[in-house]
Amino acid sequence: MKYKPLFIYLFISSFFLTLVNSIWKIMATLQGLKLTEINLNINFLLALFLSLAFILIGKRFNHLIKIVILSLIFTFFYILINEGAPIWYNAGILLICLFFTNRLKNYDLNFLREDFISEKIVFDFLSLFAIVFFAFVILFPFYLMFVTSFKTQAALLFNPLDLSISLTNNLTETFKSYFVIFNTYDFGRYIYTSSIVSIGTVIITLIFAIPAAYAVARLNFFGKTFLSTSILIIYMFPAIVLVIPLYTVFSQLGLRNSIEGLLIVYTATTLPVAIYMLQGYFKSIPKEIEDAGLMDGQNWFGIIIKIIIPLSLPAIASVALYVFMIAWNEFLFSLMFLDNPKTFTLSRAINHLTGDAETPRQYLMAGSVVVTLPILLIFVYFEKYLVSGLTAGSVKG
Amino acid sequence: MTDTLSKIEKRTAYTLLLPAVFLVFAIVLFPIFANIWISFKEVQLKDIRIPEPRAKKIVKIIPEDKTKLKIVYRLRNSSLIQDINNIKFSDTLPNNIEPVDLDSRCKFKSKKIICNFGNWEAGYKENFEILIQNTNNREIDKRAIKDQKPKLSGDADNILLTTKFTLKNFKNVFNENEFLDLLLTTFYFTFFGTVGAIIFGMFAAQLVNQKFYGRTFMRSILLFPYVGPVVALAYTWTLMLDPNSGTLNALLVNFGIIDKPINLLGQKYLILSLFGFEIKLRLALTTVIMFEIWRYFPLAFLFILARLQAVPKDLYEAAEVDGAGPFRKFINITLPQITAILSILFMIRFIWNFNKFEDIFLLTGGASGTRTLPINVYQQGFAVSNIGMGSAVSIVIVMLLIIFMIIYFKLIGKRANEI
């Protein structure tokens, strides 16, 4: 019997169970539960006993019976130690425990004799740990944003830990922040402006980028290599170094506070990456298809419209979604160019809300939900296209 | 024959490229060069507006005589700094209405009052009055007079186009005692932000490359921080970290981990004592770096995942036959396979983090030791309102960028196209 794998197993599995339980406790606290002790040591010991019992029992019982009984015992002791919690909280602990013991299915004393078992255990639990960690760290701010938008300022100041959404209130009370931002702060208009700017940028960028990308991908001309490297180099220059000259010129031309001005800047800044992404795809289209088109007497316009565009719809969709995302999320130029509330985009409007320190935070968060939700929905729905766009465009960001 | 064909091809290529190239040159390349021009000038934000002559028209009724009206033009030079030369003024009167005793600078011709006001110095103001009467002896319609807007024109120097240059801006940029601090802060932020994002991205990619239940869901949510709008996310973090009623501080105090709330975004240093040494941690900067890592590790994740999925499976099988454990497999197979992509990622992300503006601006506004070069551009240009200084800082950024790019292309430029 090797003791090293056993100790590693006991330590790391207990650590994992304690972590998951602690996250559950934090989430429960945020529902307004008064839990003030994290009891890390005791919970860790308890988890240690559970892991030990699990491995000692081994495969002598039916797996299902084993995990149910062990989980019930664990939960019983857990309740004894952390008294005063409601039923749903303890039910959560039981579920976590069931999930955890089910994960341990393979583990018994024989299993610990396998080759490289310590490393396998470490990797196994490390990836479990990573799933929980990443999911929690990433989703928590989004959760907070969403939940805060349903609270009131008074309730948040009274107890910042009570983020529960009360379902007993009527709907108008729950969604009050949303009514306020749409009625008082005119968010309907900002959504409209943002959509116009984003969709407009996508259309104009594609109109400019498709012919240019075709030329770079297919035609021979003087300065081609120079052009394709300079596309990448131009792409590397950040918006912050363009801001001052553009601000001065746009002020003098009267393009500030106008949607046209934003459209011009967004199109120009997304064009290099659009051309770069499209020309790569165009190169992969077999040249014979175009030659056939040439034989039919098509000119370049006909070839682009009738052959290239239909064949490269997936790539065009990626570019369109990527450009849409950039334009929808853009902040620096809208901050610089817009100071009249009538021309605000959503991002600029939310920034404007914080300018007034009196603005209650639930309005701010409701605004944030309004700007975040569409882009996340689009992302989840078109994930395949957007991911390939992101991978190609991720030199920037 | 082939000659003409290639000529046509060339012409087509230039026609197709022209609109895009023109737009990019005008909006991206031109400003970079314009920065050089502006950075050698003393320009304030208020100088940008070209001075223009303005007139506010006020119509006054004369109660004793309804056939007459008094028009007062409040004339002024919109600029407090610059003169305007050769000012022309014109206003149209309705039919049958004539001015009485017109000012000597003006003429009345075919229903129009035309005046030549000459030069106005900076901040010039004048109340210019005209008495008008109806030749039909009827009452004058006040509305009709008021609705007609006067036209003014004048010549003024555009301060941006003059040829007065100065080195003052650059002297100020480099003589500032804070310049070194600024540069160091920028490098801290850039370096740790980049390395952190790559490390987390590597872990996440390694994770998603395994098979487990809910893997596609995990891949989606891993990209959320990058896909979400920076404004919304930055404000959510600000609220979360708020010392007074932020969730994080409230949680930590609740569980007794800290005694009193920490202002994570507003405190410059945190003094830690570790093994008897006192360490001064740049607290606000660290928090901002955390946000940066949180927001941009998805990009590193995407890149590394794409590479990991291309690693041949039989490499791992062969290693298994040779008796290698998971750790050795990672060190001896995975890591060598992804070093190329890691170095490219590092360079690219380094350049981009170096230029990051929005994140820091929204979280701290550059306060409590988080002022980086891009933040300085904004502060000089728009908070201090010194456009010239802002441009000079931009030039410094561009110079450093060019150095980075040369290094980038020297080291890995050729390999960048292979991925």
HADDOCK unambig.tbl for C-alpha pairs under 7 A between the chains (distance, minus, plus):
assign (segid A and resid 36 and name CA) (segid B and resid 254 and name CA) 5.56 0.50 0.50
assign (segid A and resid 36 and name CA) (segid B and resid 255 and name CA) 4.93 0.50 0.50
assign (segid A and resid 37 and name CA) (segid B and resid 255 and name CA) 5.59 0.50 0.50
assign (segid A and resid 38 and name CA) (segid B and resid 255 and name CA) 6.13 0.50 0.50
assign (segid A and resid 116 and name CA) (segid B and resid 325 and name CA) 5.55 0.50 0.50
assign (segid A and resid 119 and name CA) (segid B and resid 325 and name CA) 6.75 0.50 0.50
assign (segid A and resid 119 and name CA) (segid B and resid 326 and name CA) 6.33 0.50 0.50
assign (segid A and resid 119 and name CA) (segid B and resid 327 and name CA) 6.51 0.50 0.50
assign (segid A and resid 120 and name CA) (segid B and resid 326 and name CA) 6.48 0.50 0.50
assign (segid A and resid 127 and name CA) (segid B and resid 207 and name CA) 5.92 0.50 0.50
assign (segid A and resid 138 and name CA) (segid B and resid 225 and name CA) 6.87 0.50 0.50
assign (segid A and resid 141 and name CA) (segid B and resid 236 and name CA) 6.36 0.50 0.50
assign (segid A and resid 141 and name CA) (segid B and resid 237 and name CA) 6.78 0.50 0.50
assign (segid A and resid 145 and name CA) (segid B and resid 236 and name CA) 5.84 0.50 0.50
assign (segid A and resid 157 and name CA) (segid B and resid 245 and name CA) 6.17 0.50 0.50
assign (segid A and resid 160 and name CA) (segid B and resid 245 and name CA) 5.51 0.50 0.50
assign (segid A and resid 160 and name CA) (segid B and resid 246 and name CA) 6.66 0.50 0.50
assign (segid A and resid 160 and name CA) (segid B and resid 247 and name CA) 6.11 0.50 0.50
assign (segid A and resid 160 and name CA) (segid B and resid 250 and name CA) 6.65 0.50 0.50
assign (segid A and resid 161 and name CA) (segid B and resid 247 and name CA) 6.25 0.50 0.50
assign (segid A and resid 161 and name CA) (segid B and resid 250 and name CA) 6.60 0.50 0.50
assign (segid A and resid 208 and name CA) (segid B and resid 19 and name CA) 6.47 0.50 0.50
assign (segid A and resid 208 and name CA) (segid B and resid 20 and name CA) 5.33 0.50 0.50
assign (segid A and resid 209 and name CA) (segid B and resid 20 and name CA) 6.55 0.50 0.50
assign (segid A and resid 211 and name CA) (segid B and resid 16 and name CA) 5.10 0.50 0.50
assign (segid A and resid 211 and name CA) (segid B and resid 17 and name CA) 6.75 0.50 0.50
assign (segid A and resid 212 and name CA) (segid B and resid 16 and name CA) 5.27 0.50 0.50
assign (segid A and resid 212 and name CA) (segid B and resid 17 and name CA) 4.46 0.50 0.50
assign (segid A and resid 212 and name CA) (segid B and resid 20 and name CA) 6.59 0.50 0.50
assign (segid A and resid 215 and name CA) (segid B and resid 13 and name CA) 5.05 0.50 0.50
assign (segid A and resid 215 and name CA) (segid B and resid 16 and name CA) 6.36 0.50 0.50
assign (segid A and resid 215 and name CA) (segid B and resid 17 and name CA) 6.69 0.50 0.50
assign (segid A and resid 219 and name CA) (segid B and resid 9 and name CA) 6.37 0.50 0.50
assign (segid A and resid 219 and name CA) (segid B and resid 13 and name CA) 6.18 0.50 0.50
assign (segid A and resid 220 and name CA) (segid B and resid 9 and name CA) 6.86 0.50 0.50
assign (segid A and resid 220 and name CA) (segid B and resid 10 and name CA) 6.52 0.50 0.50
assign (segid A and resid 221 and name CA) (segid B and resid 10 and name CA) 5.03 0.50 0.50
assign (segid A and resid 221 and name CA) (segid B and resid 13 and name CA) 6.73 0.50 0.50
assign (segid A and resid 238 and name CA) (segid B and resid 355 and name CA) 6.13 0.50 0.50
assign (segid A and resid 240 and name CA) (segid B and resid 374 and name CA) 6.31 0.50 0.50
assign (segid A and resid 241 and name CA) (segid B and resid 32 and name CA) 6.81 0.50 0.50
assign (segid A and resid 241 and name CA) (segid B and resid 394 and name CA) 5.09 0.50 0.50
assign (segid A and resid 242 and name CA) (segid B and resid 28 and name CA) 6.67 0.50 0.50
assign (segid A and resid 242 and name CA) (segid B and resid 31 and name CA) 5.37 0.50 0.50
assign (segid A and resid 242 and name CA) (segid B and resid 32 and name CA) 6.22 0.50 0.50
assign (segid A and resid 244 and name CA) (segid B and resid 387 and name CA) 6.93 0.50 0.50
assign (segid A and resid 244 and name CA) (segid B and resid 391 and name CA) 6.58 0.50 0.50
assign (segid A and resid 245 and name CA) (segid B and resid 31 and name CA) 5.22 0.50 0.50
assign (segid A and resid 245 and name CA) (segid B and resid 34 and name CA) 6.10 0.50 0.50
assign (segid A and resid 245 and name CA) (segid B and resid 35 and name CA) 6.13 0.50 0.50
assign (segid A and resid 246 and name CA) (segid B and resid 31 and name CA) 6.37 0.50 0.50
assign (segid A and resid 248 and name CA) (segid B and resid 48 and name CA) 6.12 0.50 0.50
assign (segid A and resid 251 and name CA) (segid B and resid 49 and name CA) 6.89 0.50 0.50
assign (segid A and resid 252 and name CA) (segid B and resid 49 and name CA) 6.14 0.50 0.50
assign (segid A and resid 252 and name CA) (segid B and resid 50 and name CA) 6.82 0.50 0.50
assign (segid A and resid 265 and name CA) (segid B and resid 27 and name CA) 6.46 0.50 0.50
assign (segid A and resid 268 and name CA) (segid B and resid 23 and name CA) 5.85 0.50 0.50
assign (segid A and resid 268 and name CA) (segid B and resid 24 and name CA) 4.99 0.50 0.50
assign (segid A and resid 268 and name CA) (segid B and resid 27 and name CA) 6.11 0.50 0.50
assign (segid A and resid 268 and name CA) (segid B and resid 28 and name CA) 7.00 0.50 0.50
assign (segid A and resid 269 and name CA) (segid B and resid 28 and name CA) 6.99 0.50 0.50
assign (segid A and resid 329 and name CA) (segid B and resid 229 and name CA) 4.57 0.50 0.50
assign (segid A and resid 329 and name CA) (segid B and resid 230 and name CA) 6.66 0.50 0.50
assign (segid A and resid 332 and name CA) (segid B and resid 358 and name CA) 6.49 0.50 0.50
assign (segid A and resid 347 and name CA) (segid B and resid 231 and name CA) 6.02 0.50 0.50
assign (segid A and resid 368 and name CA) (segid B and resid 232 and name CA) 4.52 0.50 0.50
assign (segid A and resid 372 and name CA) (segid B and resid 228 and name CA) 5.62 0.50 0.50
assign (segid A and resid 372 and name CA) (segid B and resid 229 and name CA) 6.05 0.50 0.50
assign (segid A and resid 372 and name CA) (segid B and resid 232 and name CA) 6.81 0.50 0.50
assign (segid A and resid 375 and name CA) (segid B and resid 228 and name CA) 6.73 0.50 0.50
assign (segid A and resid 376 and name CA) (segid B and resid 227 and name CA) 6.91 0.50 0.50
assign (segid A and resid 376 and name CA) (segid B and resid 228 and name CA) 6.63 0.50 0.50
assign (segid A and resid 380 and name CA) (segid B and resid 220 and name CA) 6.91 0.50 0.50
assign (segid A and resid 391 and name CA) (segid B and resid 302 and name CA) 6.44 0.50 0.50
assign (segid A and resid 391 and name CA) (segid B and resid 303 and name CA) 6.39 0.50 0.50
assign (segid A and resid 394 and name CA) (segid B and resid 299 and name CA) 6.21 0.50 0.50
assign (segid A and resid 395 and name CA) (segid B and resid 348 and name CA) 5.88 0.50 0.50
assign (segid A and resid 396 and name CA) (segid B and resid 352 and name CA) 6.55 0.50 0.50
assign (segid A and resid 397 and name CA) (segid B and resid 352 and name CA) 6.77 0.50 0.50
